[in-house]
Amino acid sequence: METLDWHGAKPPRREALEGASVRLEPLDAQRHGDDLFAAAAGADETWRYLPYGPFAGKDEFIRWLEERAPMTDPLAFAIIDRSARAATGIATFMSMVPEHGVIEIGHIWLSPRLQKSRQATEAIFVMARHAFDDLGNRRLEWKCSNENAGSKRAALRFGFMFEGLFRHHRVDKGRNRDTAWFSIIDSEWPACRAAFEAWLANENFDSAGRQRRSLADLREGIRAGTG
């Protein structure tokens, strides 16, 4: 058994995380509520695999934000699209075990505007970078319903490795949930980080905003030593 010179990771603090196209601010119902409610309008499908939502109206939604904002695990961040100057999604750090260097990105809600966007990818990168480079974690987790094909594709695209299926893991909204588990560990992070940085670089996009190389292609090239 390997002996580690391990002193633990730091827990995340309630402070903003900066990216080029996004800023992640600790969730504040008063500051972010109007933007998030507007972003959620007509997007009931985005709540399908989450244990809460959709909400009957703005008052119920704001009450939910007020309950969630003070929590430390999960610790929620509003994703601010710098170009729109508005909150367009939520993501959290959760299931934190600093003494073992484990942390998860979860409870992700992205408005239709944010889904499959450059900003959404950067938001995940900013959180992963903070988890490894600033907090010193050894393991970053991603979990989702096994029925959520989009989330599973996203995990693999971001560089998470599939670890297995926890059958009958939870009951959400009266339905069984089998949970798919994914992770990135610290030895894998340098290649993942380099791929994120290369993908997000302006030169990776043409004048119409289309990617020149995919994130997965860049990551595999970096791992193979071909760039």
CORLINVEN-V639299 format. One record per residue. N is the residue number from 1. PSI is psi in whole degrees, -180 to 180 (NA if undefined). BURIAL is b if it has 16 or more other C-alpha atoms within 10 Angstrom, else e. Layout:
# CORLINVEN-V639299
<<N PSI BURIAL> <N PSI BURIAL>>
This chain:
# CORLINVEN-V639299
<<1 132 e> <2 133 e> <3 129 e> <4 144 e> <5 78 e> <6 131 e> <7 9 e> <8 160 b> <9 167 b> <10 142 b> <11 150 b> <12 150 b> <13 163 e> <14 75 e> <15 155 e> <16 149 e> <17 132 b> <18 134 b> <19 174 b> <20 -42 e> <21 -10 b> <22 157 b> <23 128 b> <24 114 b> <25 140 b> <26 132 b> <27 132 b> <28 116 b> <29 -39 b> <30 -42 e> <31 -38 e> <32 -11 b> <33 -47 b> <34 -46 b> <35 -46 b> <36 -38 b> <37 -42 b> <38 -40 e> <39 -28 b> <40 -11 b> <41 127 e> <42 14 e> <43 43 e> <44 -30 e> <45 -27 e> <46 -17 b> <47 1 b> <48 -41 e> <49 10 b> <50 153 b> <51 4 e> <52 168 e> <53 166 b> <54 169 b> <55 149 e> <56 -29 e> <57 -177 e> <58 -41 e> <59 -44 e> <60 -41 e> <61 -45 b> <62 -39 b> <63 -39 e> <64 -43 b> <65 -43 b> <66 -35 b> <67 -37 e> <68 -35 b> <69 -41 b> <70 -11 b> <71 148 e> <72 -17 b> <73 97 e> <74 146 b> <75 110 b> <76 143 b> <77 138 b> <78 133 b> <79 114 b> <80 118 b> <81 113 b> <82 -37 e> <83 -37 e> <84 -15 e> <85 44 e> <86 152 b> <87 126 b> <88 9 b> <89 175 b> <90 142 b> <91 155 b> <92 155 b> <93 137 b> <94 175 b> <95 47 e> <96 132 b> <97 79 b> <98 -34 b> <99 -21 e> <100 -3 e> <101 40 b> <102 136 b> <103 151 b> <104 146 b> <105 121 b> <106 -169 b> <107 48 b> <108 123 b> <109 121 b> <110 131 b> <111 160 b> <112 -35 b> <113 -35 e> <114 -26 b> <115 138 e> <116 29 e> <117 165 e> <118 -38 b> <119 -39 b> <120 -43 b> <121 -42 b> <122 -35 b> <123 -44 b> <124 -40 b> <125 -45 b> <126 -41 b> <127 -42 b> <128 -42 b> <129 -42 b> <130 -42 b> <131 -43 b> <132 -55 b> <133 -35 e> <134 -41 e> <135 -19 b> <136 32 b> <137 157 b> <138 -21 b> <139 129 b> <140 126 b> <141 155 b> <142 125 b> <143 146 b> <144 164 b> <145 139 b> <146 -19 b> <147 -12 e> <148 82 e> <149 -37 e> <150 -43 e> <151 -37 b> <152 -40 b> <153 -42 e> <154 -44 e> <155 -47 b> <156 -39 e> <157 -40 b> <158 -10 b> <159 3 b> <160 146 b> <161 135 b> <162 130 b> <163 -25 e> <164 -178 e> <165 126 b> <166 105 e> <167 143 e> <168 46 e> <169 -40 e> <170 168 e> <171 115 e> <172 124 e> <173 38 e> <174 9 e> <175 148 e> <176 142 e> <177 118 b> <178 130 b> <179 126 b> <180 132 b> <181 136 b> <182 158 b> <183 158 b> <184 134 b> <185 166 b> <186 -34 b> <187 -21 e> <188 -18 b> <189 -41 b> <190 -42 b> <191 -39 b> <192 -44 b> <193 -45 b> <194 -38 b> <195 -44 b> <196 -47 b> <197 -41 b> <198 -39 b> <199 -39 b> <200 -14 b> <201 143 e> <202 -36 e> <203 -10 e> <204 0 e> <205 140 e> <206 -175 e> <207 -20 e> <208 3 e> <209 12 e> <210 140 e> <211 145 b> <212 -41 e> <213 143 e> <214 161 e> <215 -43 b> <216 -41 b> <217 -43 e> <218 -43 b> <219 -43 b> <220 -37 b> <221 -41 e> <222 -42 b> <223 -34 b> <224 -7 e> <225 18 e> <226 4 e> <227 NA e>>
